[in-house]
Amino acid sequence: MRIAIVTDAWSPQVNGVVRTLQATRAELERMGHKVLVISPDLFHSLPCPTYPEIRLAFAGTGAVGRMLEEFDAHAVHLATEGPVCLAARRWCVARDFPFTTAYHTQFPDYVAARTGVNPEWIWRYIRWFHGPAQAILASTPSIAAVLHRHGLTQVRHWGRGVDLSLFGADVAPDPVIAALPGPIQLYVGRVAVEKNIEAFLSSGHAGTKVVVGDGPARAMLAARFPEAHFLGPRFGAGLAAAYAAADVFVFPSRTDTFGLVMIEALACGVPVAAYPVTGPVDVLVPTVGAMDEDLTTAIAAALTRDRAACATYGAAFTWEASAGQFLAALVPVIDEALAA
């Protein structure tokens, strides 16, 4: 099959959406499918206001449509709600070409956190964007419930996976991180206001706090919390070694739809502390983590969990299974497109 994935999030961005799409493409190609990715790097773009790492592409419907036509796509999947996917959406709607979408990001909450705009205003756009899709892919039951509450009911499950060739219980810990006074409490991800990292850095458990990642809030947080260690971004084996050196992984976000970093940490044998919110409530079980409205309490409880149990649980999340769910959502759409 020829599957077109259209996205406004792609390399060199570093986030869970990009990693999910890259892993899904690799698995689909391994299955023998042909995959076209239409992404911002194919067009002129400008930095997103307040978030320059994200590029807003000047992607016209004509240019995106020509790419889809030349590829002769059997199925079109729109991964994000930005300008590249808007152009593809217009092309699909104008031709009655069926397509799927995904709700990767709590976009209304992110915009509200950055601008103070009422999230219900953003939900009007979300309903309009996803409304014509044959299926909306969601990573957890909680996110599916959110979409249902907002009138979007054509939801299909699409879970996440771990690269088990990188993340596992046998990974050697980063010696620099491991040498810090314990217990070592680790955050990995974008360093941005919507990730609620300040709550982690303000938590009261003894030990050392380590932040791996980069983003617009890094300088401000590093100045406010000089005792924390801001190590910048890590990738591949370096990221796995950072996970392995931690005693607990802290996930302070209240706005994520899943939290890919949680299952990567678990696969490395690291228990997770989080708030009892969307994402953690769908991923964590009591044997591998702890959730509490008091993050310090959650950290203390997570530190009692068995690392071997965490590694076993994390290893159950595979990209092969995730890609199978993605493909299953596409199949009826592909059949409809081929019959047209």
C-alpha positions in Angstrom: 0.0 0.0 0.0 1.0 3.6 -0.6 0.5 5.6 2.6 1.0 9.3 2.8 1.7 10.8 6.3 1.3 14.6 6.4 2.7 16.4 9.4 3.7 19.8 10.7 6.1 18.1 13.3 9.2 16.5 11.9 13.0 16.5 12.2 14.9 18.5 13.4 12.2 18.9 16.0 12.6 16.6 19.0 9.4 15.5 20.6 7.1 12.5 21.1 5.1 13.3 17.9 8.1 13.2 15.7 9.5 10.1 17.3 6.1 8.3 17.0 5.8 9.2 13.3 9.4 8.1 12.6 9.0 4.8 14.3 5.6 4.2 12.6 7.1 4.9 9.2 10.0 2.5 9.8 7.6 -0.3 10.9 5.3 0.3 7.9 8.2 0.1 5.5 9.5 -3.0 7.2 6.0 -4.5 6.6 6.5 -3.7 2.9 4.3 -0.6 2.6 5.5 2.5 0.7 5.3 5.6 2.9 5.5 9.3 1.8 6.1 11.9 4.5 5.1 15.4 3.7 6.6 17.7 6.3 7.6 21.3 6.8 11.2 20.9 5.6 9.9 20.5 2.1 8.6 24.2 2.1 9.7 27.7 3.0 8.9 28.3 6.6 9.2 30.8 9.5 9.6 30.3 13.2 6.5 29.9 15.3 6.0 32.9 17.6 7.2 32.2 21.1 8.4 28.7 20.0 11.1 29.1 17.3 12.0 25.4 17.3 8.7 24.8 15.5 8.6 26.0 11.9 5.4 27.1 10.3 5.5 26.1 6.6 4.1 28.0 3.7 2.5 24.9 2.2 -0.2 25.6 -0.4 -2.9 23.2 -1.3 -1.6 23.0 -4.9 1.9 22.0 -3.8 0.8 19.4 -1.2 -1.9 18.1 -3.6 0.6 17.5 -6.4 2.8 15.5 -4.0 -0.2 13.3 -3.1 -1.2 12.9 -6.7 2.3 12.0 -7.8 2.6 9.5 -5.0 -0.9 8.1 -5.9 -1.7 7.6 -2.3 -4.0 4.8 -1.2 -4.4 6.4 2.2 -3.7 9.9 3.7 -3.1 10.5 7.3 -2.9 14.0 8.8 -0.8 13.9 12.0 -1.2 17.5 13.2 -3.4 20.5 12.9 -0.9 23.0 11.4 -0.5 24.6 7.9 0.9 21.5 6.0 -2.0 19.3 7.2 -4.5 22.1 6.6 -3.4 22.1 2.9 -3.7 18.3 2.7 -7.1 18.5 4.4 -8.4 21.0 1.8 -7.2 18.7 -1.0 -8.9 15.7 0.5 -12.2 17.4 1.3 -12.4 19.0 -2.2 -12.0 15.5 -3.8 -14.0 13.5 -1.2 -10.8 11.6 -0.6 -11.1 9.8 2.8 -8.4 10.5 5.4 -7.5 9.8 9.0 -6.2 12.2 11.6 -4.5 11.9 15.0 -4.9 13.9 18.2 -1.3 13.8 19.4 -1.3 17.0 21.5 -3.6 18.7 24.0 -3.4 21.7 21.6 -6.2 23.8 23.4 -4.4 23.4 26.7 -1.0 24.2 25.3 -2.3 27.4 23.7 -4.1 28.4 26.9 -0.9 27.8 28.9 1.1 30.0 26.5 -1.4 32.8 25.7 -4.2 32.7 28.3 -6.7 32.2 25.5 -9.9 30.3 26.5 -9.3 26.6 25.4 -12.9 26.3 24.3 -12.1 28.7 21.5 -9.4 26.4 20.3 -11.7 23.4 20.6 -13.9 25.0 17.9 -11.0 24.7 15.5 -10.2 21.2 16.6 -13.8 20.0 16.0 -13.7 21.7 12.5 -10.3 20.2 11.6 -11.0 16.6 12.7 -14.7 16.5 11.9 -14.5 15.1 8.3 -11.9 12.4 9.2 -13.0 8.8 8.8 -11.1 8.0 12.0 -9.3 10.1 14.7 -6.4 8.1 16.2 -5.9 8.6 20.0 -3.3 7.1 22.2 -5.3 6.4 25.4 -8.8 5.9 26.6 -8.7 9.2 28.5 -7.9 11.1 25.3 -10.7 9.2 23.5 -13.1 10.3 26.2 -12.0 13.9 25.8 -12.6 13.8 22.1 -16.1 12.2 22.7 -17.0 15.0 25.1 -16.2 17.5 22.4 -18.4 15.8 19.8 -15.7 13.8 18.0 -16.8 10.2 18.2 -15.0 8.4 15.3 -12.0 7.6 17.5 -9.7 4.6 17.1 -6.9 3.5 19.5 -3.3 4.0 18.4 -0.8 3.1 21.2 2.9 3.8 21.5 6.0 1.8 21.6 9.6 1.6 22.8 12.7 1.0 20.7 13.9 -2.1 22.6 17.2 -2.1 20.8 18.0 1.1 22.7 16.0 1.1 25.9 16.3 -1.9 28.3 17.3 -3.1 31.7 20.8 -4.0 30.5 21.7 -0.4 29.5 24.8 0.9 31.4 24.1 4.1 33.4 25.6 7.4 32.5 28.6 7.6 34.9 28.4 11.4 35.3 24.7 11.3 36.3 25.1 8.2 38.4 27.8 9.9 40.5 25.4 12.7 41.6 23.9 12.5 45.1 20.9 10.2 45.1 18.2 9.6 44.7 18.5 10.9 41.2 15.2 12.3 39.9 15.1 12.7 36.1 12.9 14.7 33.7 13.3 14.2 29.9 11.4 16.2 27.3 10.8 19.7 26.0 11.7 22.4 28.5 8.6 24.5 28.0 6.0 26.1 30.2 3.2 23.7 29.3 5.3 20.7 30.6 5.0 22.0 34.2 8.7 21.4 34.9 8.6 24.0 37.6 6.5 21.7 39.7 9.2 19.0 39.5 12.0 21.4 40.3 10.0 22.8 43.2 9.2 19.4 44.7 10.7 18.6 48.1 12.3 15.2 48.0 15.9 15.0 48.8 18.4 14.1 46.1 19.4 15.5 42.8 17.1 16.8 40.0 18.3 16.3 36.4 16.7 17.8 33.3 17.5 16.3 29.9 16.1 18.3 27.0 15.9 21.8 25.6 13.3 24.4 24.9 12.2 28.1 25.4 12.0 27.8 29.2 15.4 26.3 29.8 17.3 29.6 30.6 14.6 30.9 32.9 14.3 27.6 34.8 18.1 27.1 35.1 18.4 30.6 36.6 15.6 30.0 39.1 16.8 26.5 40.1 20.6 26.6 40.1 20.9 23.4 42.1 19.3 21.4 39.3 21.4 19.9 36.5 20.3 21.0 33.0 22.1 18.7 30.6 20.6 19.7 27.3 19.2 17.2 24.8 20.3 13.5 24.6 19.6 11.0 21.9 20.0 7.3 21.2 22.4 5.5 23.5 23.1 8.7 25.4 19.4 9.1 26.3 19.1 5.5 27.3 22.1 5.9 29.6 20.6 8.9 31.2 17.4 7.0 32.0 19.4 4.1 33.4 21.3 6.4 35.8 18.1 7.7 37.4 16.4 6.3 40.5 13.0 7.8 39.5 11.6 9.4 36.4 9.4 12.4 37.1 6.7 13.3 34.6 5.1 16.6 35.8 3.0 17.4 32.7 -0.7 17.8 33.1 -1.4 18.3 29.4 0.2 15.4 27.5 -1.9 12.8 25.7 0.4 9.9 26.4 4.0 10.6 27.5 6.3 8.4 25.4 9.2 9.2 27.7 7.5 7.3 30.6 7.5 4.0 28.8 11.1 4.5 27.7 12.1 5.1 31.3 10.2 2.1 32.4 11.9 -0.1 29.8 15.2 0.9 31.4 13.9 -0.2 34.8 13.1 3.3 36.1 9.9 3.8 38.1 7.7 6.8 37.3 6.2 9.5 39.5 3.4 11.7 38.0 0.2 13.5 38.7 -3.0 11.4 38.3 -4.0 13.0 35.0 -4.4 12.0 31.3 -1.4 10.1 30.1 -0.1 8.7 33.4 -3.5 7.3 34.5 -3.6 5.4 31.2 0.0 4.2 31.2 1.0 3.5 34.8 0.0 0.7 37.1 0.8 0.6 40.9 3.7 -1.9 40.5 5.8 0.5 38.3 5.0 4.0 39.4 3.1 6.3 41.7 0.6 9.1 41.1 -0.4 11.8 43.5 -1.5 15.4 43.5 1.5 16.0 45.7 4.5 15.3 43.4 6.9 14.9 46.4 4.6 12.1 47.7 4.5 10.5 44.3 8.3 10.5 44.0 8.7 8.9 47.4 6.3 6.2 46.6 7.8 5.5 43.1 11.2 5.0 44.7 9.9 1.9 46.4 9.0 0.2 43.1 10.9 -2.8 41.8 13.2 -2.0 38.8 12.8 -5.4 37.2 9.1 -5.1 37.2 9.4 -1.7 35.6 11.6 -3.1 32.8 9.3 -6.0 32.1 6.2 -3.7 31.9 8.0 -1.2 29.7 9.1 -3.8 27.3 5.5 -4.8 26.5 5.1 -1.5 24.6 6.3 -2.2 21.0 6.3 -0.2 17.9 5.3 -3.2 15.9 2.0 -3.4 17.8 1.6 0.4 17.5 2.1 0.3 13.7 -0.4 -2.5 13.5 -3.0 -0.4 15.2 -2.2 2.5 12.9 -2.6 0.3 9.8 -5.9 -1.2 11.1 -7.4 2.3 11.3 -6.3 2.9 7.7 -7.7 -0.3 6.2 -11.3 0.7 5.8 -10.2 4.1 4.5 -7.9 2.5 1.9 -10.8 0.2 0.8 -13.0 3.3 0.3 -10.4 5.2 -1.6 -9.7 2.2 -3.9 -13.4 1.7 -4.6 -13.9 5.4 -5.6 
